[in-house]
Amino acid sequence: MVRRSEGAEKPVTLQTVTLEGMMQVTDPQLLRQALTQGVGRARGYGCGLISLAAPR
């Protein structure tokens, strides 16, 4: 369990998901930003990371 700060009443709740599929990049700059900065509010907890692989 992760607490927001010392003495905080409510714990932080995280939900994660793994997606697998194909994508078509329409904005390379936005993709680059997502890869380097992560996505979502839980980035500070290690969530929101994106990994890509070449199609098989």
Short mmCIF file of the C-alpha atoms (twelve columns), coordinates in Angstrom:
data_MODEL
# 
_entry.id   MODEL 
# 
loop_
_atom_site.group_PDB 
_atom_site.id 
_atom_site.type_symbol 
_atom_site.label_atom_id 
_atom_site.label_alt_id 
_atom_site.label_comp_id 
_atom_site.label_asym_id 
_atom_site.label_seq_id 
_atom_site.Cartn_x 
_atom_site.Cartn_y 
_atom_site.Cartn_z 
_atom_site.pdbx_PDB_model_num 
ATOM 1  C CA . MET A 1  0.000  0.000   0.000   1 
ATOM 2  C CA . VAL A 2  1.293  3.445   -0.905  1 
ATOM 3  C CA . ARG A 3  0.308  6.535   1.059   1 
ATOM 4  C CA . ARG A 4  0.022  9.960   -0.570  1 
ATOM 5  C CA . SER A 5  1.975  11.717  2.179   1 
ATOM 6  C CA . GLU A 6  2.751  11.411  5.846   1 
ATOM 7  C CA . GLY A 7  -0.523 11.276  7.763   1 
ATOM 8  C CA . ALA A 8  -2.729 11.055  4.657   1 
ATOM 9  C CA . GLU A 9  -6.041 9.332   5.277   1 
ATOM 10 C CA . LYS A 10 -6.650 7.663   1.911   1 
ATOM 11 C CA . PRO A 11 -4.138 5.264   0.327   1 
ATOM 12 C CA . VAL A 12 -3.179 5.586   -3.331  1 
ATOM 13 C CA . THR A 13 -5.004 3.056   -5.513  1 
ATOM 14 C CA . LEU A 14 -3.370 1.985   -8.766  1 
ATOM 15 C CA . GLN A 15 -4.798 -0.098  -11.590 1 
ATOM 16 C CA . THR A 16 -2.558 -1.394  -14.349 1 
ATOM 17 C CA . VAL A 17 -3.263 -2.905  -17.742 1 
ATOM 18 C CA . THR A 18 -1.177 -4.557  -20.438 1 
ATOM 19 C CA . LEU A 19 -2.190 -4.038  -24.058 1 
ATOM 20 C CA . GLU A 20 -0.892 -5.900  -27.061 1 
ATOM 21 C CA . GLY A 21 -1.659 -5.044  -30.663 1 
ATOM 22 C CA . MET A 22 -0.712 -3.015  -33.708 1 
ATOM 23 C CA . MET A 23 -0.752 0.752   -33.975 1 
ATOM 24 C CA . GLN A 24 -0.352 3.332   -36.685 1 
ATOM 25 C CA . VAL A 25 1.586  6.448   -35.714 1 
ATOM 26 C CA . THR A 26 -0.075 9.636   -36.945 1 
ATOM 27 C CA . ASP A 27 1.970  12.085  -34.829 1 
ATOM 28 C CA . PRO A 28 5.587  10.998  -34.297 1 
ATOM 29 C CA . GLN A 29 6.272  13.892  -31.916 1 
ATOM 30 C CA . LEU A 30 3.450  12.846  -29.563 1 
ATOM 31 C CA . LEU A 31 4.669  9.247   -29.650 1 
ATOM 32 C CA . ARG A 32 8.203  10.384  -28.798 1 
ATOM 33 C CA . GLN A 33 6.849  12.418  -25.884 1 
ATOM 34 C CA . ALA A 34 4.827  9.459   -24.560 1 
ATOM 35 C CA . LEU A 35 7.843  7.149   -24.804 1 
ATOM 36 C CA . THR A 36 10.197 9.510   -22.980 1 
ATOM 37 C CA . GLN A 37 7.791  10.923  -20.370 1 
ATOM 38 C CA . GLY A 38 5.265  8.101   -19.874 1 
ATOM 39 C CA . VAL A 39 1.495  8.471   -19.791 1 
ATOM 40 C CA . GLY A 40 -1.117 8.816   -17.080 1 
ATOM 41 C CA . ARG A 41 -1.184 10.123  -13.523 1 
ATOM 42 C CA . ALA A 42 0.602  7.112   -12.007 1 
ATOM 43 C CA . ARG A 43 3.927  7.791   -13.762 1 
ATOM 44 C CA . GLY A 44 5.523  8.674   -10.425 1 
ATOM 45 C CA . TYR A 45 4.748  5.160   -9.196  1 
ATOM 46 C CA . GLY A 46 6.399  3.430   -12.163 1 
ATOM 47 C CA . CYS A 47 3.249  3.049   -14.243 1 
ATOM 48 C CA . GLY A 48 2.607  4.564   -17.649 1 
ATOM 49 C CA . LEU A 49 5.718  3.188   -19.305 1 
ATOM 50 C CA . ILE A 50 5.461  2.182   -22.948 1 
ATOM 51 C CA . SER A 51 7.536  -0.393  -24.794 1 
ATOM 52 C CA . LEU A 52 7.406  -1.020  -28.524 1 
ATOM 53 C CA . ALA A 53 8.556  -3.906  -30.682 1 
ATOM 54 C CA . ALA A 54 8.712  -4.386  -34.408 1 
ATOM 55 C CA . PRO A 55 5.793  -6.366  -35.869 1 
ATOM 56 C CA . ARG A 56 6.415  -10.067 -36.460 1 
# 
